[in-house]
């Protein structure tokens, strides 16, 4: 049984309190048995003293009769010793030299007095008893001392406790066996669940339908949810690979055709012209590849957990500078409407930079030839950093918005890979935010909302 197994933990949880209760019960039984044995044997000594007193009075001080002696020994549980002396201190009958009376005991005893003493090197339990009687014509208070070996009651206590402890140990052992097999039976549904999980493969991720105990239903629901997400993730990956292969086929074929044209050019001038076309086609294929990689990277982990605090205002200005440099003469004029105080979000700077740059590039590429101004407005609303990217181009019709945020699709056709808005959407979602296309007259308006750090 491994200490880190569920069965071991359950058994320890169940049996530990049971063992504690058993130990408490054993301690209580020991104390109770000891007290009861002391009371029983002390009463036996008192009964024996009364019997001896009456027998001495009847026999005028002679030794006890065999019947009385046998009765005294039987009721006391073992051999009994006694000593009787008269009021004047004269020995009457019994054994000589009784155990010494302790100093705290009074010579005049109105009640039976029990104490522990020593007799011939052995521990004994003693009763000193005074009784008014007449022996051989002498009337007065006779002192009767009765004692018995302490081992007699020790044997009695040991015998009773051994039986009691044996019963307790047997009960604990029985409970342990029942718990062992009971826990095994209780955990059998988890073993069946393990078998069901083992049958799942990367191509078969159907939810688990078998009945399970109520305590495991939450686990099964979570597992089924995970299997569903993995299945959708794999399907998304397969679809992405298929679409990427389709999108890269034409650029790669174009690059190959232009390379062959350069190789077969009839003269240097034609070769140089076709070389320039080849370089442009290679750049477009490289840009598409980078877009595909960016889209795939944007589908990564939750940036709220792995990211770092970023000033979104400063990041927007950095992206604007990158856009102006990359677009050159084709860049639109950027208008910043940013707060004076830092707007801090948690995320990855490279991915956020890529997402905002895609929004600016999309505005220039798909906004039409009349795009002249792009406004970047940043506000904090209800714990969110809200960025609006607004241009004065042709805009995005309401019936084309779904296509605009779908990968490899475009709202109005034309140049581009169809990945700009999908990349921005994935980045926003991975940062715990959202991307929306807003209603706007005279251009497109894209809103990105990210949770504040």
C-alpha positions, 0 to 999 in steps of 0.5 A, a space after each residue: 500500500 503506497 502512502 500516496 495512494 487514495 486508498 491509503 489516505 482514506 484508510 488512514 483518515 478512517 482508522 486514525 480516529 478509530 484507533 484514538 477512540 480505541 485507546 481512550 476506551 482502553 484507558 477508561 476500561 483500565 481505570 474503571 476496572 482498577 477502581 471496581 477491583 479495588 471496591 470488590 476486594 475491599 468489600 471482600 475484606 470487610 465481609 471476611 472481617 465481619 465473618 471472623 468477628 462473629 466466628 471468634 465470638 461464637 468459638 470463644 477465641 478459638 481458631 476459625 472453623 474450616 467452613 468459615 475459613 473456606 468461605 472467607 477464602 472463596 469470597 475473597 478470591 484468594 488466600 486471606 490472613 487475619 489477626 485478632 487481639 483483645 481490648 487489653 492487647 492480648 492476642 486472640 487468634 490468627 496470624 502473628 505480626 499483622 502489617 503495621 498501621 500507618 501513622 495517619 491512622 487513629 488507634 480508635 477506629 470508628 469506621 473500617 480503615 483500609 490501607 496498603 502495607 507489607 507482610 513478609 516482604 510482599 505487598 498486601 491490602 489491609 483492613 483494620 476493623 474494630 468490633 464490640 463483642 464478648 470473647 470468653 467472658 471478656 467484653 470490649 472493642 476487639 481489633 480485627 486485622 484482615 489482609 490479602 496479597 495485592 497480587 490477587 487483585 492484580 491478577 484479577 485486573 489483568 485478566 479482565 483487562 486482557 479480555 477487554 483489550 482483546 475484544 477492542 483489538 479484535 473490533 479494530 482489526 475487523 473494522 480495518 479489514 472491512 474498511 480495506 475492502 470497502 474502500 477498494 469497492 468504493 474506488 472501483 468506479 474510479 478504476 473503471 473511469 481510468 479504463 474509459 480514459 485509457 481508451 481515448 485516442 487523439 482521433 477519438 475524444 468522445 465524452 465519457 458517458 458511463 455512470 459514476 458516483 455523485 462525488 466523481 461527476 464533477 471530475 467527469 464533467 471537467 474531464 469531458 469539458 477538457 476533451 471537448 476543448 482538446 478536440 476543438 483545438 485539434 480540429 482548429 489546428 487541422 483546419 489551420 494547417 489545411 488553410 495555411 497550405 492552401 494560402 501558401 500554395 499560390 505564393 510558392 508557385 508564383 515564386 517558383 514560376 518567377 525563379 524559372 522565368 529569371 533562369 530562362 530570361 532571353 537577356 539581362 534586362 529581362 532577367 533583371 525585371 523578372 528578378 525584381 518581380 521575384 523579390 516582391 513575390 518572395 517578400 509577399 510569401 514571407 509576409 504571409 508566412 509571418 502572418 501565419 506564424 503570428 496567428 498560430 502564436 496568438 493561439 497560445 497560453 493565457 497571457 494574464 498569467 504569463 505576461 507582465 505589467 505594460 503601459 498600454 499608452 506607451 505601447 500604442 505610441 511605439 506601435 505608431 512609430 513602427 507603423 509610420 516607419 514601415 508604411 513610409 509614404 503610404 502611411 496615414 496620419 495618426 491622431 492620438 487621444 491618450 490619457 496622461 496617466 499610465 494605463 497598465 495591463 498585464 500581457 506580452 508586449 510583442 503580441 500586443 504590439 503585433 495586434 495593434 500594428 495589424 489594426 493600423 495596417 488593416 486600416 491602410 490596406 482595406 480602408 480604400 485610397 481615401 484613408 488619410 487619418 487614423 485615430 487611436 483613442 484610449 480610455 479606462 471603463 469599468 476596469 477595462 482599458 478600451 482602445 478604439 482604432 478609427 479611420 476615415 476610409 470606406 468602413 466595414 458593412 454590418 453584413 461583412 463583419 463576421 468575414 472580417 474577423 475570420 481567418 483568410 477572409 476579407 470584408 471587401 477583397 483586395 490585397 492582404 492575407 486575411 489574418 490581420 483582424 483574426 490575429 488581433 482578435 486572438 491576442 485580445 482573447 488570450 489577454 482576457 479581453 475582446 475585440 469588436 467592430 463598432 458602428 461608425 459613419 465614415 470609416 471603420 471603428 475597431 474596439 479592443 478592450 483589455 482588463 486593467 492590471 
